Amino acid sequence: MAVVMRRVALTSRWQPWKWELDAVLPDLGEYGAAPMCLDSDEHGAHWVYPGYPVTLYRDEGEGYYLNLTSTTPCWFVLWRMAETPDEDGAMAGEIRPVPVTVSLSYNEAGRWLDAGENVENVPLEPEQQDWLQAFTDQHYRPEPKKRRRPESFKAPDERARY
């Protein structure tokens, strides 16, 4: 997949712009291998970061299910701000967002957020949603709900103490 980040101009005197996730697109090779600026002007810029693999794991089925049953199923992207190297490999001093990983698991995105990472999302396209739904239908089986025995039926030493 290719991740597109957008720089947005702000009217703040303390911060002239901010970065945000713009899109997650299929990477069909048209962007090359290195990040590149798609467009830039005084109002903002778009940078594309190609080459992010997305692997679905059977043990993340619940996370995919939760994503699909949410109001808007989406891609989750973990990204960090980093200094970027110039053509010679030396640090150029420019700081840009760098996507770290892309996921479709609601649970995985929650773990990233719990760790204090920058995580944003963008909606899935219908064909991507169909692809994820097919995988989830094939590999995810919700655990059956266990009936909880009422406290009054338990022996006094088995009851929860508050």
N, C-alpha and C positions, 0 to 999 in steps of 0.2 A: 504494500500500500504506500501511497505518497501522502504526506501530511503537509497541509498548507497553513502557515501561520500568517496573521495579518497585524501590521503595526497601524494603530489608530491614533490620529492626532487628538490631543486633549486641550482644553482651554484653561488648564491649571498653570499657575506660574511656578509651581514646584516640580511638576512632571509634565514635559511637553507631549509625551505619547505613552501608550501602553501596548503590550502584545497580547493577542488572543488567538485561540484556535479558530480557523476559518472553515476547513474542510478535510475530509479523509477521502482520497480518491484511489481508484485502482491504478497501480503502477504498471503500465504497459511498456515501459522503457523509453517513453518520449521525453522524460525529464533528465536522462543521464544518470550518473551515479552520485554526483555531489550536489549539495544544496545550491539553489540558485534563486536570484531575485526575478520574479515574474514581472513586476511593475513597481515603480516608486515615484512619488511626487510629494509635494508639501503636505498633502492630506494623509499620507500613509504609504504602506508598501505591502506586497505579498511575497512571501518566500516559500518555496516548495522544498521539502525534504523527502527524497525518494528512498525506496528500498527497505521498508518496514514489513517484515514477515508477520503474518497473523496465523497462529496455530491454535486450533481448537482442541481442548483436552477433555476427555470423558469425565474426569473428576471435577471439572468446573461446570458441570451441567446445571447445577442449581443457579449459579451466577448468570448463565445464558438465559435460563428460564425467567429469572427475575428481570433481566433486561428486556426480554420479549414481552413480558406482561406489564411492563411499566407504561406510563402514559405515552412516552415517545422513546421507542427503542433507539439506541445510539452506539456510536464508537466512543471509547474512552481513550484519551491520550495523556500520558504522563510526560511533562516537559519541564526543562530547567533553563535558566539563563546561564550563558557561558560565553567566555571570550573566544573569538573565532580566529583561526590561523589565516595568514595571507598565503599567496601562491608559493612562497619559499618555505612555508611551514612555521615561520615565526609568528608569535601572537601579534595580531594587528591592533589590538586594543578595542575593537568593536565588540560590543556585547549584544548577542542575539539569542532568541529562544532556540533550544535544541530539543526536539522530541526525543524521548528516551525509549518509549515502547507504546504499542497500540494494543488494545484489548477489546473484547466484546463482553467480558464478564463483569457483572454488577458487583460481585463479591470481591474480585481482584481490585477494581477501582476503589472500593471501600477500604481495602487494606492500604492502598497507596495514600488515600486521604488521611487515614488514621496515623500514617507515618509522617504527615505534614508536607506531602509533595503537592506540586501544582498539577491538578487534574482537571481537564475540561472535556466536554463532550459535544458531538455534533450528531444530528439524526442519521439513522441508517436509510439508505435508499431501499425502495420496495424489493428489488431483486436480491439485495444483500440480506434483508430481513427474511425473505423466503429461504435463502441458503442456510442462515442460522437456525431457522425454525425446523428445517429438515434434519439438521444435525442433532438438535435438541430432542426432537421427537424420536429419533433413532436411539439415542444414548442416555437420555435422562429419565429416570423413574423416581418420582417423589416418594420419600419415605412415608409409609402409612402412619397416620396419626394414632398415637397411643392414648387410650382412654385413661384418664387420671382417676384413680380411686378416691372417693370422697374421704375427707379427714375423719368423719364420724365412723367409718368402717374400719379404720386402722386401730391397732392397739395403742394405748396411750404413749408408750415409749417410742413408737414409730412416727408419731405426729410431729409436724414442724413446730419448732419453738420460736416465738417472735420476741 
